[in-house]
Amino acid sequence: MTQGAGQGPAVRTATLRDFRVPPYAQAPVASYGTGQANEARQAYEEGDEPEGYTPTQRDLPVISRDDSAGPGDTGPVARPDTEERSEGEGLGPLFVVGDVHGYLVELLDALHEQGLIDDEGHWAAGNARLWFLGDFTDRGPDGIGVIDLVMRLSAESAAAGGYCKALMGNHELLLLGARRFGDTPVNSGAGTATFQAAWLLNGGQKHDMERLQDVHLQWMSRLDAVALEDGHLLTHSDTTAYLDYGATIEDVNDTVHDILTRNDADECWDVFRKFTKRFAFRDEGGSDAVRELLGAYGGERIVHGHSPIPYLLGQVGNEDAGDGEGSSGPVVEGPHVYADSLAIAMDGGVTMAGKLLVVRLPLGD
């Protein structure tokens, strides 16, 4: 079961992030790098936490190997395109972003460092391609701000000849379920559960729910689960559960969209539960699991988020441990390549003072 650690006031330590949101980060078009942005960043460092925000202390979940989750309109919406294209067809370099979890300031910093946005927070990368691997909300201070930014960059990048696209993570499924079904009981396979309870348990933020609009719901519900770019099979989760939904990428995405359209709580819960599984590529037999997915959907490597690199490396706790309290914090320098170099992990553990990763593919390893 995934569990968020935010069930009460967090105890601040030297390794904990400051969970405050700058005014510029809340605006649809952020003033990012200079002038007013510097004043806003100072206000962020000196201001108050957003009302209704529950800061999560070293906030990775307690994760089990199975990790099946148990109890406890303002603009157009475009459906992502899964067709694989290359730079030779007029498109530029490919970048991927790991789990963001509401850390908008860290995301803006990482995108700016890679030259993808300018000092005002606008798309600056021309015909580059940018893929987000999912999990935009929960645990961090401004999940809706993150979604607003990704939606805006999608429009700006398309106008510049590139694109910005996103995959569906388990936390998008969780937020959708919490909004649609609330406390409606679902068949969890381990007793009675509800989306609302699971969302709160896994770092759901009330101020995100209050700001959630129809355009956000429509955008999330149309995200694809799998994509293929330049020989990289992009998924959110390090699981083979995608195979349960189809033999091709198109089949998987169509099946998931159909389930969300039917709006059946039990069906949606089952997708959420399966996309919450993890560690399929980590240990003995992991490379075989990767090859199974690559054989079905194509590509030479899998690039995924979901399972934080500090856990994959054993830097922080383990699946039977708690939140790693007392440690000096994880050290994440970049993506983690593993499973006979067939898998690239992109969740740098930003929720536990790790690193929000934005990298260009292919890696130079």
C-alpha positions in Angstrom: 0.0 0.0 0.0 1.2 3.5 -0.8 1.1 5.8 2.2 1.8 9.5 2.3 3.5 10.8 5.4 1.4 13.9 5.8 -1.0 12.9 8.5 -0.1 15.7 10.8 2.1 18.7 11.1 5.6 18.1 9.7 8.7 18.5 11.8 11.1 20.7 9.8 14.7 19.5 9.6 17.7 20.8 7.6 16.9 18.4 4.8 13.2 19.3 4.4 12.1 21.6 1.7 10.4 24.9 2.5 6.8 24.3 1.4 5.7 27.8 0.4 4.4 28.9 -3.0 5.7 32.2 -4.6 3.0 34.5 -6.0 4.5 34.1 -9.5 4.2 30.4 -9.4 0.4 30.6 -9.0 -0.1 32.8 -12.1 -1.0 31.2 -15.4 1.9 33.0 -17.0 4.7 33.1 -14.5 7.2 35.9 -14.3 10.2 33.7 -13.8 13.7 34.8 -13.8 14.3 38.5 -13.1 12.8 41.7 -11.7 9.4 40.9 -10.1 10.3 37.2 -10.1 13.2 37.8 -7.7 10.9 39.7 -5.4 8.4 36.9 -5.7 11.0 34.3 -4.9 12.0 36.3 -1.8 8.3 36.4 -0.8 8.2 32.6 -1.3 11.1 32.1 1.1 9.6 34.5 3.7 5.9 33.9 3.3 3.3 31.5 4.8 2.3 28.1 3.7 -0.8 28.0 1.4 -4.0 27.5 3.3 -5.0 23.9 3.4 -1.6 22.6 2.5 -0.3 19.6 4.4 3.5 19.5 4.1 4.7 16.0 3.9 7.7 15.0 5.9 10.4 13.1 3.8 7.4 12.3 1.9 8.0 9.2 -0.1 5.4 6.5 0.6 6.0 3.3 2.5 6.2 1.1 -0.6 5.7 -2.6 -0.9 6.8 -4.7 -3.9 3.2 -5.2 -5.0 2.1 -1.7 -3.9 -1.5 -2.3 -4.7 -3.3 0.8 -3.3 -5.8 0.0 -0.6 -8.1 2.0 1.7 -6.9 4.2 4.1 -13.6 25.5 -18.9 -11.0 27.9 -19.9 -9.3 26.6 -23.0 -9.0 23.8 -25.6 -7.9 20.3 -24.5 -5.7 18.3 -26.9 -5.3 14.6 -26.7 -1.6 13.6 -26.8 -0.3 12.0 -29.9 1.6 8.7 -29.5 3.0 8.6 -33.1 6.8 8.3 -33.0 8.6 11.1 -34.9 12.3 12.0 -35.2 14.4 15.1 -35.5 14.8 14.3 -39.2 11.1 15.1 -39.6 11.5 18.6 -38.5 11.4 18.2 -34.7 14.1 19.0 -32.3 15.7 17.3 -29.3 13.7 15.1 -26.9 13.5 15.9 -23.2 11.7 14.0 -20.4 10.5 15.2 -17.0 10.2 12.9 -13.9 7.5 13.1 -11.2 6.7 16.7 -10.2 4.2 16.2 -7.3 3.2 19.8 -7.0 6.8 21.3 -6.8 6.2 24.1 -9.3 9.2 26.2 -8.3 11.6 23.3 -8.7 10.0 22.5 -12.0 10.4 26.0 -13.3 14.1 26.0 -12.2 14.8 22.7 -13.9 13.1 23.7 -17.2 14.9 27.0 -17.2 18.2 25.3 -16.6 17.7 23.1 -19.7 16.8 26.2 -21.8 13.2 25.0 -22.3 11.6 28.2 -20.8 12.8 31.8 -20.7 13.2 34.2 -17.8 9.4 34.9 -18.0 8.5 31.2 -17.8 7.5 30.9 -21.5 8.5 28.2 -24.0 11.9 29.0 -25.4 13.0 25.8 -27.0 11.6 26.1 -30.5 10.9 22.7 -32.1 12.1 20.7 -29.1 10.0 17.9 -27.7 9.1 17.6 -24.0 7.4 14.7 -22.3 6.2 14.6 -18.7 6.0 11.2 -17.2 3.0 11.9 -14.9 2.3 12.5 -11.3 1.8 16.3 -11.4 -0.1 16.7 -8.1 -0.2 15.5 -4.4 2.4 15.9 -1.7 3.7 19.2 -3.0 2.4 22.8 -2.6 0.9 23.6 -6.0 -0.2 20.7 -8.1 -2.8 22.7 -10.0 -0.1 25.3 -10.8 2.0 22.5 -12.3 -0.9 21.3 -14.5 -1.6 24.9 -15.6 2.0 25.3 -16.6 2.1 22.1 -18.6 -1.1 23.0 -20.4 0.3 26.4 -21.3 3.6 25.1 -22.5 1.7 22.6 -24.6 0.1 25.5 -26.5 3.3 27.6 -26.7 5.5 24.8 -27.8 3.1 23.8 -30.6 3.0 27.4 -31.9 6.8 27.2 -32.0 6.9 24.0 -34.0 7.7 21.6 -31.1 5.5 20.0 -28.5 5.0 19.4 -24.8 3.0 16.2 -23.9 2.3 14.2 -20.8 1.6 10.7 -19.6 -1.0 9.7 -17.0 0.4 8.7 -13.7 -1.2 6.9 -10.8 -1.8 10.2 -9.0 -3.8 11.6 -11.9 -6.0 8.5 -11.7 -6.2 9.1 -7.9 -7.2 12.7 -8.2 -9.7 12.0 -10.9 -11.2 9.2 -8.8 -11.3 11.4 -5.6 -13.2 14.1 -7.5 -15.6 11.8 -9.4 -16.3 9.1 -6.8 -15.4 10.7 -3.4 -16.4 8.3 -0.6 -18.1 5.7 -2.9 -16.9 2.3 -1.7 -14.8 0.4 -4.3 -13.8 -3.2 -4.5 -10.1 -2.9 -3.6 -9.3 -6.6 -3.3 -8.3 -6.0 0.3 -11.5 -4.8 1.8 -13.6 -1.7 1.4 -11.8 1.4 0.1 -12.6 4.8 -1.4 -10.8 7.1 -3.7 -11.2 9.9 -1.3 -9.5 8.1 1.5 -6.7 6.8 -0.7 -6.1 10.3 -2.1 -5.8 11.9 1.3 -3.5 9.0 2.5 -1.2 9.5 -0.5 -0.6 13.2 0.0 -3.8 14.7 -1.5 -3.9 18.5 -0.9 -7.3 20.1 -0.2 -6.3 23.4 -1.8 -5.6 21.5 -5.1 -9.0 19.9 -5.0 -10.6 23.4 -4.4 -8.8 24.8 -7.4 -9.5 21.8 -9.7 -11.6 22.9 -12.7 -13.4 21.0 -15.5 -10.6 21.9 -17.9 -8.1 20.1 -15.6 -10.3 17.1 -15.3 -10.7 16.8 -19.1 -7.0 17.2 -19.7 -6.0 14.6 -17.2 -8.6 12.1 -18.4 -7.3 12.3 -22.0 -3.6 11.7 -21.1 -2.1 8.6 -22.6 -0.5 5.8 -20.6 2.2 4.8 -23.0 4.2 6.5 -25.7 7.1 5.8 -28.0 9.7 8.4 -28.9 13.0 7.8 -30.7 13.3 4.3 -29.5 12.3 5.2 -25.9 9.2 3.5 -24.5 7.8 6.1 -22.1 5.6 4.9 -19.2 4.9 6.3 -15.8 5.2 3.2 -13.7 7.9 0.5 -13.6 5.4 -2.3 -14.0 4.3 -4.8 -16.6 0.6 -4.2 -15.8 0.3 -2.1 -19.0 0.2 -5.5 -20.8 -3.2 -6.1 -19.1 -4.7 -3.3 -21.3 -3.6 -4.2 -24.8 -1.0 -5.7 -27.1 -0.1 -2.4 -28.7 0.4 1.2 -27.5 -2.8 2.3 -29.2 -4.8 -0.5 -27.6 -3.5 0.3 -24.1 -4.3 4.0 -24.4 -7.7 3.4 -26.0 -8.6 0.9 -23.3 -7.7 3.2 -20.4 -9.6 6.1 -22.0 -12.6 3.9 -22.5 -12.5 2.8 -18.8 -12.3 6.4 -17.6 -15.2 7.4 -20.0 -17.4 4.7 -18.6 -17.0 6.3 -15.2 -17.3 3.0 -13.2 -15.6 3.4 -9.8 -14.5 -0.3 -9.5 -13.0 -0.2 -13.0 -11.2 3.0 -12.4 -9.9 1.7 -9.1 -8.5 -1.4 -10.8 -6.5 0.8 -13.3 -5.2 2.9 -10.4 -4.2 -0.2 -8.4 -2.3 -1.7 -11.4 -0.6 1.5 -12.3 0.6 1.9 -8.7 2.6 -1.3 -8.9 6.3 -0.9 -9.0 9.8 -2.5 -9.0 9.2 -4.9 -11.9 12.5 -4.0 -13.4 14.6 -3.8 -10.2 15.8 -7.2 -9.1 16.5 -10.6 -10.6 14.4 -11.0 -13.7 14.0 -7.3 -14.1 15.6 -7.1 -17.5 13.3 -9.9 -18.7 10.3 -7.8 -17.6 11.7 -4.8 -19.5 12.2 -7.0 -22.6 8.6 -8.2 -22.4 7.3 -4.7 -22.6 9.7 -3.7 -25.3 8.8 -6.8 -27.3 5.1 -5.8 -27.1 5.3 -2.1 -27.6 8.6 -1.4 -29.4 11.6 0.6 -28.4 15.1 -0.1 -27.1 14.8 1.3 -23.6 12.0 2.0 -21.1 12.0 5.4 -19.5 9.8 5.6 -16.4 9.0 7.6 -13.3 7.0 6.5 -10.2 9.6 4.6 -8.2 12.0 7.1 -6.7 15.6 6.6 -7.5 16.7 6.8 -3.8 14.6 3.7 -3.2 15.9 1.9 -6.3 19.4 2.6 -5.1 18.7 1.7 -1.5 19.7 5.2 -0.3 16.6 5.8 1.7 14.7 3.1 3.6 13.3 0.1 1.9 9.8 -1.3 1.2 9.6 -2.5 4.8 10.9 0.7 6.3 9.4 4.1 7.1 10.3 7.5 6.0 14.1 7.4 6.6 13.9 9.9 9.4 17.4 10.9 10.7 19.1 10.4 7.4 21.0 13.2 5.7 18.7 13.1 2.6 19.1 11.3 -0.7 21.7 12.1 -3.2 20.4 12.1 -6.8 22.7 13.4 -9.5 20.6 12.3 -12.5 18.6 9.4 -14.0 19.2 5.9 -12.9 20.1 3.4 -15.6 19.6 -0.2 -14.6 18.1 -3.6 -15.7 21.0 -4.4 -18.1 20.9 -0.7 -19.2 17.4 -1.3 -20.6 15.5 0.9 -18.1 16.0 4.6 -17.1 14.3 5.8 -13.9 13.4 9.5 -13.8 11.8 10.0 -10.4 14.5 11.9 -8.5 12.6 12.0 -5.2 11.7 15.7 -5.2 9.2 15.0 -2.4 11.9 13.9 -0.1 14.4 16.7 -0.9 15.8 14.8 -3.8 15.9 16.3 -7.3 13.3 17.0 -9.9 14.8 15.6 -13.1 14.6 17.2 -16.6 17.0 15.4 -19.0 17.7 15.2 -22.7 17.5 11.8 -24.4 19.3 9.8 -25.4 21.5 9.7 -22.3 25.2 9.9 -22.9 26.0 6.8 -20.9 
